[in-house]
């Protein structure tokens, strides 16, 4: 069974905050590999999502949907 994840809310939030993906990588100290995985709607480690939420001041369900 494969989890269906969708990060469209994250991409919209970045646009709304006028922040690039590379800036998010630097500020949240996540790997570029994790960013690439999210770009393909693949799963990433929970601590990666927590780091992003700390930078964006949001909750996990504000940036990812699970179907």
C-alpha positions as CSV (number, residue, x, y, z in Angstrom):
1,X,0.0,0.0,0.0
2,X,1.4,3.4,-1.0
3,X,0.4,6.6,0.9
4,X,-1.0,9.4,-1.2
5,X,0.6,12.6,-0.1
6,X,0.0,16.0,-1.6
7,X,2.1,19.1,-0.8
8,X,0.1,21.6,-2.8
9,X,-0.7,23.6,0.3
10,X,3.0,24.0,1.0
11,X,3.7,25.3,-2.5
12,X,0.8,27.8,-2.1
13,X,2.0,28.9,1.3
14,X,5.5,29.5,-0.2
15,X,4.0,31.7,-2.9
16,X,1.8,33.6,-0.4
17,X,4.9,34.2,1.8
18,X,7.0,35.1,-1.3
19,X,9.6,32.4,-0.3
20,X,11.5,30.2,-2.7
21,X,12.0,26.5,-2.2
22,X,15.7,27.0,-1.9
23,X,15.2,29.7,0.8
24,X,13.0,27.2,2.7
25,X,15.7,24.5,2.4
26,X,18.2,26.9,3.9
27,X,16.0,28.4,6.6
28,X,14.6,25.0,7.7
29,X,17.9,23.1,7.4
30,X,16.3,20.3,5.4
31,X,18.0,18.4,2.6
32,X,17.6,19.3,-1.1
33,X,16.7,15.6,-1.4
34,X,13.7,16.0,0.9
35,X,12.6,19.0,-1.1
36,X,12.8,17.0,-4.3
37,X,10.8,14.1,-2.7
38,X,8.1,16.6,-1.8
39,X,8.1,17.9,-5.3
40,X,7.2,14.4,-6.4
41,X,4.5,14.1,-3.7
42,X,6.7,11.4,-2.0
43,X,6.9,10.8,1.7
44,X,9.5,12.6,3.9
45,X,10.5,12.2,7.5
46,X,8.2,13.7,10.1
47,X,11.1,15.8,11.5
48,X,11.5,17.3,8.1
49,X,7.9,18.5,8.1
50,X,8.3,19.8,11.7
51,X,11.3,21.8,10.7
52,X,9.3,23.4,7.8
53,X,6.4,24.1,10.1
54,X,8.7,25.9,12.6
55,X,10.0,28.2,9.8
56,X,6.5,28.8,8.3
57,X,4.8,29.0,11.7
58,X,2.1,26.5,10.8
59,X,0.9,23.0,11.6
60,X,1.6,19.9,9.5
61,X,-1.9,19.7,8.1
62,X,-1.4,23.3,6.8
63,X,1.2,22.0,4.4
64,X,0.4,18.4,3.5
65,X,-2.7,16.5,2.6
66,X,-3.0,12.7,3.1
67,X,-5.4,10.9,0.8
